[in-house]
Amino acid sequence: MVSQVTSFSRNGLSDFIIQRVTAVILAVYTLLLVGFLVMSAEVSFADWRSFFDQTWMQVFTLLAILATCAHAWVGMWTIGTDYIRPHYFGSGADGIRLMYQLICILTLMVYVIWSVKILWGN
């Protein structure tokens, strides 16, 4: 049996809801960016910078980044628990799964920290 220690939730329904809510957030964010690009005849760096310097856009971008990470984590956790099993990897599957999950977590943490630095750094 697979341990759910590293899962966001305790059941598949919560994971399903997380996936759908984060997908909606990312879809709205994508539509906003596409709308900005379509409405602007020519986008210069100054236009792009002024758009992202607005606090509401920085907050929405951070929300999109966190949604991306949550969405990715649920998917990566599911893949790891479905395919890294003793059936495929023998008795070392638990250690391999733990390493896989730690690498995923560290990668997502670096992504969030780097994104915050880009958004609010100088």
N, CA, C and O atoms as CSV, one atom per row, in Angstrom:
chain,resi,resn,atom,element,x,y,z
A,1,MET,N,N,0.837,-1.177,0.000
A,1,MET,CA,C,0.000,0.000,0.000
A,1,MET,C,C,0.883,1.242,0.000
A,1,MET,O,O,1.941,1.258,0.630
A,2,VAL,N,N,0.454,2.268,-0.697
A,2,VAL,CA,C,1.210,3.504,-0.828
A,2,VAL,C,C,0.852,4.443,0.312
A,2,VAL,O,O,-0.324,4.667,0.598
A,3,SER,N,N,1.866,4.987,0.956
A,3,SER,CA,C,1.648,5.953,2.032
A,3,SER,C,C,1.293,7.308,1.442
A,3,SER,O,O,1.837,7.703,0.411
A,4,GLN,N,N,0.381,8.022,2.095
A,4,GLN,CA,C,-0.031,9.324,1.603
A,4,GLN,C,C,0.581,10.466,2.409
A,4,GLN,O,O,0.007,11.553,2.483
A,5,VAL,N,N,1.715,10.230,2.999
A,5,VAL,CA,C,2.359,11.241,3.831
A,5,VAL,C,C,2.667,12.497,3.030
A,5,VAL,O,O,2.538,13.603,3.554
A,6,THR,N,N,3.069,12.352,1.781
A,6,THR,CA,C,3.470,13.501,0.978
A,6,THR,C,C,2.371,14.005,0.064
A,6,THR,O,O,2.638,14.830,-0.810
A,7,SER,N,N,1.168,13.544,0.233
A,7,SER,CA,C,0.055,13.999,-0.591
A,7,SER,C,C,-0.560,15.255,0.013
A,7,SER,O,O,-0.490,15.461,1.225
A,8,PHE,N,N,-1.167,16.101,-0.831
A,8,PHE,CA,C,-1.878,17.282,-0.352
A,8,PHE,C,C,-3.118,16.884,0.439
A,8,PHE,O,O,-3.529,17.588,1.362
A,9,SER,N,N,-3.696,15.778,0.081
A,9,SER,CA,C,-5.006,15.437,0.630
A,9,SER,C,C,-5.009,14.008,1.145
A,9,SER,O,O,-3.999,13.305,1.102
A,10,ARG,N,N,-6.142,13.610,1.621
A,10,ARG,CA,C,-6.313,12.253,2.131
A,10,ARG,C,C,-7.099,11.366,1.177
A,10,ARG,O,O,-7.242,10.167,1.417
A,11,ASN,N,N,-7.614,11.954,0.089
A,11,ASN,CA,C,-8.364,11.123,-0.848
A,11,ASN,C,C,-8.261,11.688,-2.269
A,11,ASN,O,O,-7.804,12.809,-2.489
A,12,GLY,N,N,-8.697,10.879,-3.200
A,12,GLY,CA,C,-8.610,11.256,-4.602
A,12,GLY,C,C,-9.520,12.409,-4.980
A,12,GLY,O,O,-9.214,13.156,-5.909
A,13,LEU,N,N,-10.642,12.569,-4.272
A,13,LEU,CA,C,-11.558,13.663,-4.588
A,13,LEU,C,C,-10.888,15.015,-4.354
A,13,LEU,O,O,-11.033,15.934,-5.160
A,14,SER,N,N,-10.159,15.131,-3.254
A,14,SER,CA,C,-9.462,16.391,-2.970
A,14,SER,C,C,-8.410,16.677,-4.042
A,14,SER,O,O,-8.274,17.816,-4.489
A,15,ASP,N,N,-7.673,15.656,-4.452
A,15,ASP,CA,C,-6.695,15.833,-5.525
A,15,ASP,C,C,-7.387,16.267,-6.816
A,15,ASP,O,O,-6.888,17.139,-7.528
A,16,PHE,N,N,-8.518,15.668,-7.111
A,16,PHE,CA,C,-9.299,16.013,-8.300
A,16,PHE,C,C,-9.716,17.485,-8.243
A,16,PHE,O,O,-9.598,18.205,-9.235
A,17,ILE,N,N,-10.199,17.922,-7.096
A,17,ILE,CA,C,-10.640,19.315,-6.945
A,17,ILE,C,C,-9.456,20.268,-7.065
A,17,ILE,O,O,-9.564,21.307,-7.717
A,18,ILE,N,N,-8.326,19.927,-6.442
A,18,ILE,CA,C,-7.128,20.758,-6.555
A,18,ILE,C,C,-6.719,20.895,-8.018
A,18,ILE,O,O,-6.403,21.993,-8.477
A,19,GLN,N,N,-6.724,19.796,-8.740
A,19,GLN,CA,C,-6.356,19.828,-10.163
A,19,GLN,C,C,-7.291,20.743,-10.953
A,19,GLN,O,O,-6.838,21.521,-11.793
A,20,ARG,N,N,-8.588,20.651,-10.686
A,20,ARG,CA,C,-9.551,21.445,-11.457
A,20,ARG,C,C,-9.496,22.918,-11.098
A,20,ARG,O,O,-9.548,23.765,-11.990
A,21,VAL,N,N,-9.392,23.248,-9.821
A,21,VAL,CA,C,-9.328,24.655,-9.401
A,21,VAL,C,C,-8.052,25.304,-9.930
A,21,VAL,O,O,-8.094,26.420,-10.448
A,22,THR,N,N,-6.930,24.618,-9.804
A,22,THR,CA,C,-5.679,25.194,-10.301
A,22,THR,C,C,-5.701,25.323,-11.821
A,22,THR,O,O,-5.125,26.264,-12.368
A,23,ALA,N,N,-6.355,24.397,-12.504
A,23,ALA,CA,C,-6.466,24.498,-13.965
A,23,ALA,C,C,-7.285,25.726,-14.358
A,23,ALA,O,O,-6.957,26.391,-15.341
A,24,VAL,N,N,-8.327,26.034,-13.620
A,24,VAL,CA,C,-9.143,27.223,-13.905
A,24,VAL,C,C,-8.313,28.487,-13.664
A,24,VAL,O,O,-8.345,29.408,-14.480
A,25,ILE,N,N,-7.578,28.538,-12.561
A,25,ILE,CA,C,-6.724,29.697,-12.276
A,25,ILE,C,C,-5.722,29.902,-13.402
A,25,ILE,O,O,-5.517,31.027,-13.858
A,26,LEU,N,N,-5.099,28.819,-13.851
A,26,LEU,CA,C,-4.109,28.924,-14.924
A,26,LEU,C,C,-4.751,29.312,-16.252
A,26,LEU,O,O,-4.147,30.039,-17.041
A,27,ALA,N,N,-5.957,28.841,-16.504
A,27,ALA,CA,C,-6.659,29.223,-17.736
A,27,ALA,C,C,-6.992,30.715,-17.725
A,27,ALA,O,O,-6.804,31.396,-18.733
A,28,VAL,N,N,-7.480,31.223,-16.606
A,28,VAL,CA,C,-7.803,32.648,-16.503
A,28,VAL,C,C,-6.534,33.489,-16.649
A,28,VAL,O,O,-6.546,34.517,-17.327
A,29,TYR,N,N,-5.454,33.063,-16.021
A,29,TYR,CA,C,-4.185,33.781,-16.128
A,29,TYR,C,C,-3.697,33.801,-17.581
A,29,TYR,O,O,-3.241,34.833,-18.074
A,30,THR,N,N,-3.795,32.671,-18.249
A,30,THR,CA,C,-3.387,32.597,-19.652
A,30,THR,C,C,-4.235,33.517,-20.520
A,30,THR,O,O,-3.710,34.223,-21.380
A,31,LEU,N,N,-5.547,33.509,-20.294
A,31,LEU,CA,C,-6.436,34.394,-21.061
A,31,LEU,C,C,-6.102,35.863,-20.806
A,31,LEU,O,O,-6.157,36.675,-21.729
A,32,LEU,N,N,-5.756,36.212,-19.570
A,32,LEU,CA,C,-5.364,37.582,-19.250
A,32,LEU,C,C,-4.111,37.978,-20.027
A,32,LEU,O,O,-4.055,39.062,-20.606
A,33,LEU,N,N,-3.110,37.105,-20.040
A,33,LEU,CA,C,-1.880,37.409,-20.768
A,33,LEU,C,C,-2.128,37.513,-22.275
A,33,LEU,O,O,-1.616,38.418,-22.933
A,34,VAL,N,N,-2.908,36.589,-22.808
A,34,VAL,CA,C,-3.222,36.635,-24.240
A,34,VAL,C,C,-4.017,37.898,-24.555
A,34,VAL,O,O,-3.769,38.549,-25.570
A,35,GLY,N,N,-4.973,38.249,-23.690
A,35,GLY,CA,C,-5.743,39.477,-23.881
A,35,GLY,C,C,-4.858,40.710,-23.880
A,35,GLY,O,O,-5.045,41.609,-24.700
A,36,PHE,N,N,-3.898,40.763,-22.968
A,36,PHE,CA,C,-2.969,41.891,-22.923
A,36,PHE,C,C,-2.168,41.979,-24.216
A,36,PHE,O,O,-1.994,43.064,-24.772
A,37,LEU,N,N,-1.685,40.842,-24.691
A,37,LEU,CA,C,-0.890,40.834,-25.919
A,37,LEU,C,C,-1.719,41.201,-27.140
A,37,LEU,O,O,-1.231,41.892,-28.034
A,38,VAL,N,N,-2.973,40.744,-27.188
A,38,VAL,CA,C,-3.836,41.039,-28.330
A,38,VAL,C,C,-4.257,42.509,-28.335
A,38,VAL,O,O,-4.334,43.133,-29.393
A,39,MET,N,N,-4.529,43.057,-27.148
A,39,MET,CA,C,-4.989,44.440,-27.048
A,39,MET,C,C,-3.871,45.450,-27.289
A,39,MET,O,O,-4.134,46.597,-27.651
A,40,SER,N,N,-2.647,45.031,-27.092
A,40,SER,CA,C,-1.515,45.925,-27.321
A,40,SER,C,C,-1.000,45.705,-28.736
A,40,SER,O,O,-0.691,44.583,-29.137
A,41,ALA,N,N,-0.915,46.791,-29.474
A,41,ALA,CA,C,-0.462,46.675,-30.853
A,41,ALA,C,C,0.973,46.159,-30.909
A,41,ALA,O,O,1.284,45.205,-31.621
A,42,GLU,N,N,1.818,46.803,-30.153
A,42,GLU,CA,C,3.212,46.378,-30.073
A,42,GLU,C,C,3.632,46.491,-28.614
A,42,GLU,O,O,3.478,47.544,-27.995
A,43,VAL,N,N,4.150,45.424,-28.081
A,43,VAL,CA,C,4.502,45.400,-26.669
A,43,VAL,C,C,6.004,45.609,-26.519
A,43,VAL,O,O,6.817,44.807,-26.980
A,44,SER,N,N,6.340,46.701,-25.867
A,44,SER,CA,C,7.749,46.961,-25.582
A,44,SER,C,C,8.065,46.424,-24.186
A,44,SER,O,O,7.173,46.025,-23.437
A,45,PHE,N,N,9.341,46.423,-23.863
A,45,PHE,CA,C,9.740,45.985,-22.526
A,45,PHE,C,C,9.126,46.880,-21.463
A,45,PHE,O,O,8.723,46.397,-20.405
A,46,ALA,N,N,9.050,48.180,-21.729
A,46,ALA,CA,C,8.462,49.126,-20.772
A,46,ALA,C,C,6.981,48.820,-20.534
A,46,ALA,O,O,6.507,48.882,-19.399
A,47,ASP,N,N,6.251,48.489,-21.605
A,47,ASP,CA,C,4.832,48.117,-21.459
A,47,ASP,C,C,4.692,46.845,-20.625
A,47,ASP,O,O,3.874,46.773,-19.708
A,48,TRP,N,N,5.490,45.867,-20.953
A,48,TRP,CA,C,5.447,44.579,-20.251
A,48,TRP,C,C,5.790,44.775,-18.777
A,48,TRP,O,O,5.136,44.218,-17.896
A,49,ARG,N,N,6.819,45.570,-18.522
A,49,ARG,CA,C,7.252,45.829,-17.142
A,49,ARG,C,C,6.179,46.587,-16.359
A,49,ARG,O,O,5.911,46.258,-15.204
A,50,SER,N,N,5.568,47.591,-16.974
A,50,SER,CA,C,4.533,48.353,-16.263
A,50,SER,C,C,3.313,47.487,-15.984
A,50,SER,O,O,2.645,47.670,-14.966
A,51,PHE,N,N,3.017,46.554,-16.869
A,51,PHE,CA,C,1.900,45.628,-16.641
A,51,PHE,C,C,2.193,44.732,-15.437
A,51,PHE,O,O,1.320,44.510,-14.597
A,52,PHE,N,N,3.410,44.226,-15.357
A,52,PHE,CA,C,3.763,43.323,-14.254
A,52,PHE,C,C,4.177,44.063,-12.981
A,52,PHE,O,O,4.314,43.431,-11.933
A,53,ASP,N,N,4.378,45.367,-13.040
A,53,ASP,CA,C,4.695,46.137,-11.837
A,53,ASP,C,C,3.454,46.474,-11.015
A,53,ASP,O,O,3.573,46.925,-9.876
A,54,GLN,N,N,2.289,46.266,-11.567
A,54,GLN,CA,C,1.057,46.518,-10.822
A,54,GLN,C,C,0.886,45.429,-9.759
A,54,GLN,O,O,1.098,44.245,-10.022
A,55,THR,N,N,0.501,45.853,-8.564
A,55,THR,CA,C,0.412,44.914,-7.444
A,55,THR,C,C,-0.577,43.786,-7.722
A,55,THR,O,O,-0.302,42.630,-7.403
A,56,TRP,N,N,-1.723,44.110,-8.312
A,56,TRP,CA,C,-2.723,43.065,-8.567
A,56,TRP,C,C,-2.172,42.008,-9.530
A,56,TRP,O,O,-2.485,40.824,-9.404
A,57,MET,N,N,-1.355,42.442,-10.490
A,57,MET,CA,C,-0.786,41.496,-11.447
A,57,MET,C,C,0.290,40.656,-10.783
A,57,MET,O,O,0.410,39.465,-11.072
A,58,GLN,N,N,1.074,41.256,-9.897
A,58,GLN,CA,C,2.074,40.489,-9.168
A,58,GLN,C,C,1.409,39.443,-8.282
A,58,GLN,O,O,1.871,38.304,-8.209
A,59,VAL,N,N,0.332,39.824,-7.611
A,59,VAL,CA,C,-0.387,38.872,-6.750
A,59,VAL,C,C,-1.005,37.765,-7.601
A,59,VAL,O,O,-0.932,36.590,-7.239
A,60,PHE,N,N,-1.610,38.131,-8.727
A,60,PHE,CA,C,-2.225,37.130,-9.605
A,60,PHE,C,C,-1.153,36.211,-10.200
A,60,PHE,O,O,-1.382,35.012,-10.355
A,61,THR,N,N,0.000,36.765,-10.527
A,61,THR,CA,C,1.098,35.946,-11.045
A,61,THR,C,C,1.586,34.977,-9.983
A,61,THR,O,O,1.844,33.811,-10.279
A,62,LEU,N,N,1.717,35.452,-8.736
A,62,LEU,CA,C,2.115,34.557,-7.652
A,62,LEU,C,C,1.074,33.462,-7.447
A,62,LEU,O,O,1.424,32.304,-7.220
A,63,LEU,N,N,-0.206,33.827,-7.527
A,63,LEU,CA,C,-1.268,32.821,-7.422
A,63,LEU,C,C,-1.152,31.797,-8.548
A,63,LEU,O,O,-1.337,30.601,-8.322
A,64,ALA,N,N,-0.851,32.259,-9.748
A,64,ALA,CA,C,-0.679,31.344,-10.886
A,64,ALA,C,C,0.538,30.440,-10.679
A,64,ALA,O,O,0.508,29.264,-11.040
A,65,ILE,N,N,1.589,30.982,-10.109
A,65,ILE,CA,C,2.782,30.172,-9.837
A,65,ILE,C,C,2.468,29.096,-8.798
A,65,ILE,O,O,2.827,27.932,-8.972
A,66,LEU,N,N,1.796,29.493,-7.722
A,66,LEU,CA,C,1.418,28.523,-6.689
A,66,LEU,C,C,0.444,27.489,-7.240
A,66,LEU,O,O,0.516,26.313,-6.885
A,67,ALA,N,N,-0.469,27.926,-8.110
A,67,ALA,CA,C,-1.406,26.992,-8.739
A,67,ALA,C,C,-0.652,26.004,-9.635
A,67,ALA,O,O,-0.970,24.816,-9.666
A,68,THR,N,N,0.344,26.507,-10.359
A,68,THR,CA,C,1.160,25.627,-11.202
A,68,THR,C,C,1.855,24.570,-10.350
A,68,THR,O,O,1.888,23.392,-10.706
A,69,CYS,N,N,2.409,25.006,-9.223
A,69,CYS,CA,C,3.116,24.067,-8.344
A,69,CYS,C,C,2.165,23.049,-7.731
A,69,CYS,O,O,2.485,21.862,-7.677
A,70,ALA,N,N,1.004,23.493,-7.270
A,70,ALA,CA,C,0.032,22.557,-6.696
A,70,ALA,C,C,-0.446,21.578,-7.762
A,70,ALA,O,O,-0.553,20.379,-7.507
A,71,HIS,N,N,-0.732,22.086,-8.947
A,71,HIS,CA,C,-1.195,21.248,-10.048
A,71,HIS,C,C,-0.118,20.221,-10.415
A,71,HIS,O,O,-0.402,19.037,-10.600
A,72,ALA,N,N,1.110,20.700,-10.514
A,72,ALA,CA,C,2.218,19.805,-10.863
A,72,ALA,C,C,2.451,18.774,-9.770
A,72,ALA,O,O,2.697,17.603,-10.062
A,73,TRP,N,N,2.376,19.202,-8.509
A,73,TRP,CA,C,2.641,18.265,-7.418
A,73,TRP,C,C,1.620,17.131,-7.398
A,73,TRP,O,O,1.996,15.969,-7.240
A,74,VAL,N,N,0.354,17.443,-7.552
A,74,VAL,CA,C,-0.661,16.388,-7.551
A,74,VAL,C,C,-0.397,15.411,-8.693
A,74,VAL,O,O,-0.470,14.196,-8.511
A,75,GLY,N,N,-0.093,15.948,-9.862
A,75,GLY,CA,C,0.198,15.071,-10.995
A,75,GLY,C,C,1.456,14.251,-10.806
A,75,GLY,O,O,1.475,13.060,-11.116
A,76,MET,N,N,2.504,14.873,-10.303
A,76,MET,CA,C,3.764,14.161,-10.120
A,76,MET,C,C,3.660,13.137,-8.988
A,76,MET,O,O,4.231,12.050,-9.077
A,77,TRP,N,N,2.934,13.483,-7.927
A,77,TRP,CA,C,2.727,12.534,-6.832
A,77,TRP,C,C,1.952,11.315,-7.338
A,77,TRP,O,O,2.273,10.176,-7.000
A,78,THR,N,N,0.934,11.573,-8.146
A,78,THR,CA,C,0.135,10.479,-8.696
A,78,THR,C,C,0.978,9.572,-9.582
A,78,THR,O,O,0.897,8.347,-9.481
A,79,ILE,N,N,1.779,10.167,-10.440
A,79,ILE,CA,C,2.656,9.379,-11.302
A,79,ILE,C,C,3.644,8.571,-10.468
A,79,ILE,O,O,3.867,7.390,-10.735
A,80,GLY,N,N,4.232,9.203,-9.465
A,80,GLY,CA,C,5.200,8.510,-8.607
A,80,GLY,C,C,4.592,7.337,-7.859
A,80,GLY,O,O,5.208,6.277,-7.754
A,81,THR,N,N,3.388,7.522,-7.338
A,81,THR,CA,C,2.770,6.429,-6.584
A,81,THR,C,C,2.191,5.349,-7.497
A,81,THR,O,O,2.051,4.197,-7.087
A,82,ASP,N,N,1.858,5.718,-8.724
A,82,ASP,CA,C,1.327,4.721,-9.664
A,82,ASP,C,C,2.428,3.875,-10.301
A,82,ASP,O,O,2.240,2.680,-10.530
A,83,TYR,N,N,3.567,4.488,-10.586
A,83,TYR,CA,C,4.582,3.802,-11.379
A,83,TYR,C,C,5.854,3.430,-10.630
A,83,TYR,O,O,6.635,2.614,-11.121
A,84,ILE,N,N,6.080,3.999,-9.465
A,84,ILE,CA,C,7.265,3.607,-8.688
A,84,ILE,C,C,6.774,2.677,-7.580
A,84,ILE,O,O,6.527,3.098,-6.449
A,85,ARG,N,N,6.642,1.419,-7.936
A,85,ARG,CA,C,6.106,0.406,-7.026
A,85,ARG,C,C,7.029,-0.797,-7.017
A,85,ARG,O,O,7.836,-0.983,-7.928
A,86,PRO,N,N,6.901,-1.620,-5.969
A,86,PRO,CA,C,7.734,-2.833,-5.900
A,86,PRO,C,C,7.582,-3.735,-7.123
A,86,PRO,O,O,8.516,-4.447,-7.491
A,87,HIS,N,N,6.404,-3.703,-7.755
A,87,HIS,CA,C,6.167,-4.510,-8.949
A,87,HIS,C,C,7.203,-4.189,-10.034
A,87,HIS,O,O,7.661,-5.082,-10.747
A,88,TYR,N,N,7.570,-2.898,-10.150
A,88,TYR,CA,C,8.505,-2.473,-11.184
A,88,TYR,C,C,9.940,-2.352,-10.671
A,88,TYR,O,O,10.885,-2.632,-11.408
A,89,PHE,N,N,10.108,-1.937,-9.416
A,89,PHE,CA,C,11.434,-1.602,-8.907
A,89,PHE,C,C,11.919,-2.503,-7.779
A,89,PHE,O,O,12.983,-2.255,-7.212
A,90,GLY,N,N,11.175,-3.522,-7.450
A,90,GLY,CA,C,11.592,-4.434,-6.390
A,90,GLY,C,C,11.476,-3.798,-5.015
A,90,GLY,O,O,10.673,-2.888,-4.805
A,91,SER,N,N,12.283,-4.284,-4.082
A,91,SER,CA,C,12.167,-3.836,-2.689
A,91,SER,C,C,12.663,-2.411,-2.482
A,91,SER,O,O,12.388,-1.823,-1.436
A,92,GLY,N,N,13.377,-1.842,-3.430
A,92,GLY,CA,C,13.882,-0.477,-3.289
A,92,GLY,C,C,12.907,0.589,-3.738
A,92,GLY,O,O,13.268,1.765,-3.793
A,93,ALA,N,N,11.693,0.217,-4.056
A,93,ALA,CA,C,10.719,1.169,-4.598
A,93,ALA,C,C,10.411,2.301,-3.633
A,93,ALA,O,O,10.250,3.446,-4.057
A,94,ASP,N,N,10.325,1.998,-2.337
A,94,ASP,CA,C,10.009,3.055,-1.372
A,94,ASP,C,C,11.094,4.126,-1.350
A,94,ASP,O,O,10.784,5.317,-1.321
A,95,GLY,N,N,12.345,3.722,-1.365
A,95,GLY,CA,C,13.450,4.679,-1.386
A,95,GLY,C,C,13.491,5.477,-2.675
A,95,GLY,O,O,13.732,6.684,-2.659
A,96,ILE,N,N,13.255,4.804,-3.789
A,96,ILE,CA,C,13.231,5.492,-5.092
A,96,ILE,C,C,12.084,6.494,-5.124
A,96,ILE,O,O,12.254,7.619,-5.593
A,97,ARG,N,N,10.913,6.088,-4.626
A,97,ARG,CA,C,9.753,6.985,-4.606
A,97,ARG,C,C,10.037,8.198,-3.723
A,97,ARG,O,O,9.692,9.324,-4.082
A,98,LEU,N,N,10.665,7.968,-2.567
A,98,LEU,CA,C,10.998,9.080,-1.676
A,98,LEU,C,C,11.965,10.047,-2.352
A,98,LEU,O,O,11.786,11.262,-2.264
A,99,MET,N,N,12.982,9.523,-3.022
A,99,MET,CA,C,13.938,10.387,-3.729
A,99,MET,C,C,13.234,11.170,-4.844
A,99,MET,O,O,13.467,12.366,-5.020
A,100,TYR,N,N,12.386,10.486,-5.578
A,100,TYR,CA,C,11.617,11.143,-6.647
A,100,TYR,C,C,10.790,12.286,-6.072
A,100,TYR,O,O,10.793,13.389,-6.620
A,101,GLN,N,N,10.082,12.032,-4.971
A,101,GLN,CA,C,9.235,13.055,-4.375
A,101,GLN,C,C,10.061,14.200,-3.800
A,101,GLN,O,O,9.658,15.358,-3.909
A,102,LEU,N,N,11.202,13.904,-3.195
A,102,LEU,CA,C,12.057,14.967,-2.673
A,102,LEU,C,C,12.601,15.846,-3.799
A,102,LEU,O,O,12.661,17.068,-3.663
A,103,ILE,N,N,12.992,15.231,-4.897
A,103,ILE,CA,C,13.475,16.000,-6.047
A,103,ILE,C,C,12.349,16.886,-6.594
A,103,ILE,O,O,12.573,18.048,-6.934
A,104,CYS,N,N,11.149,16.329,-6.675
A,104,CYS,CA,C,9.995,17.116,-7.146
A,104,CYS,C,C,9.723,18.294,-6.215
A,104,CYS,O,O,9.518,19.416,-6.679
A,105,ILE,N,N,9.719,18.047,-4.905
A,105,ILE,CA,C,9.454,19.102,-3.926
A,105,ILE,C,C,10.528,20.188,-4.006
A,105,ILE,O,O,10.209,21.377,-4.030
A,106,LEU,N,N,11.784,19.786,-4.048
A,106,LEU,CA,C,12.868,20.765,-4.122
A,106,LEU,C,C,12.795,21.587,-5.406
A,106,LEU,O,O,13.023,22.796,-5.387
A,107,THR,N,N,12.480,20.936,-6.506
A,107,THR,CA,C,12.351,21.648,-7.780
A,107,THR,C,C,11.227,22.674,-7.711
A,107,THR,O,O,11.398,23.811,-8.150
A,108,LEU,N,N,10.082,22.283,-7.164
A,108,LEU,CA,C,8.956,23.212,-7.058
A,108,LEU,C,C,9.260,24.353,-6.086
A,108,LEU,O,O,8.847,25.490,-6.317
A,109,MET,N,N,9.979,24.058,-5.005
A,109,MET,CA,C,10.354,25.113,-4.054
A,109,MET,C,C,11.296,26.118,-4.717
A,109,MET,O,O,11.133,27.326,-4.541
A,110,VAL,N,N,12.267,25.636,-5.466
A,110,VAL,CA,C,13.176,26.529,-6.181
A,110,VAL,C,C,12.382,27.376,-7.172
A,110,VAL,O,O,12.635,28.573,-7.306
A,111,TYR,N,N,11.443,26.776,-7.851
A,111,TYR,CA,C,10.598,27.492,-8.807
A,111,TYR,C,C,9.848,28.623,-8.120
A,111,TYR,O,O,9.809,29.739,-8.638
A,112,VAL,N,N,9.251,28.354,-6.963
A,112,VAL,CA,C,8.490,29.385,-6.242
A,112,VAL,C,C,9.422,30.493,-5.751
A,112,VAL,O,O,9.124,31.674,-5.928
A,113,ILE,N,N,10.542,30.125,-5.140
A,113,ILE,CA,C,11.467,31.126,-4.607
A,113,ILE,C,C,12.033,31.995,-5.732
A,113,ILE,O,O,12.107,33.217,-5.601
A,114,TRP,N,N,12.423,31.372,-6.816
A,114,TRP,CA,C,12.950,32.103,-7.967
A,114,TRP,C,C,11.887,33.042,-8.542
A,114,TRP,O,O,12.190,34.179,-8.902
A,115,SER,N,N,10.657,32.570,-8.626
A,115,SER,CA,C,9.568,33.389,-9.158
A,115,SER,C,C,9.284,34.593,-8.267
A,115,SER,O,O,9.056,35.694,-8.770
A,116,VAL,N,N,9.295,34.399,-6.959
A,116,VAL,CA,C,9.078,35.516,-6.030
A,116,VAL,C,C,10.210,36.533,-6.179
A,116,VAL,O,O,9.970,37.740,-6.164
A,117,LYS,N,N,11.424,36.050,-6.320
A,117,LYS,CA,C,12.557,36.956,-6.512
A,117,LYS,C,C,12.405,37.762,-7.802
A,117,LYS,O,O,12.713,38.954,-7.829
A,118,ILE,N,N,11.935,37.122,-8.863
A,118,ILE,CA,C,11.721,37.817,-10.123
A,118,ILE,C,C,10.591,38.844,-9.990
A,118,ILE,O,O,10.707,39.969,-10.475
A,119,LEU,N,N,9.504,38.448,-9.332
A,119,LEU,CA,C,8.341,39.339,-9.202
A,119,LEU,C,C,8.617,40.557,-8.338
A,119,LEU,O,O,8.276,41.675,-8.723
A,120,TRP,N,N,9.229,40.359,-7.176
A,120,TRP,CA,C,9.389,41.447,-6.227
A,120,TRP,C,C,10.845,41.837,-5.983
A,120,TRP,O,O,11.130,42.699,-5.151
A,121,GLY,N,N,11.757,41.206,-6.706
A,121,GLY,CA,C,13.163,41.569,-6.570
A,121,GLY,C,C,13.478,42.796,-7.402
A,121,GLY,O,O,12.656,43.258,-8.193
A,122,ASN,N,N,14.655,43.306,-7.216
A,122,ASN,CA,C,15.069,44.477,-7.995
A,122,ASN,C,C,16.005,44.083,-9.096
A,122,ASN,O,O,16.459,44.938,-9.856
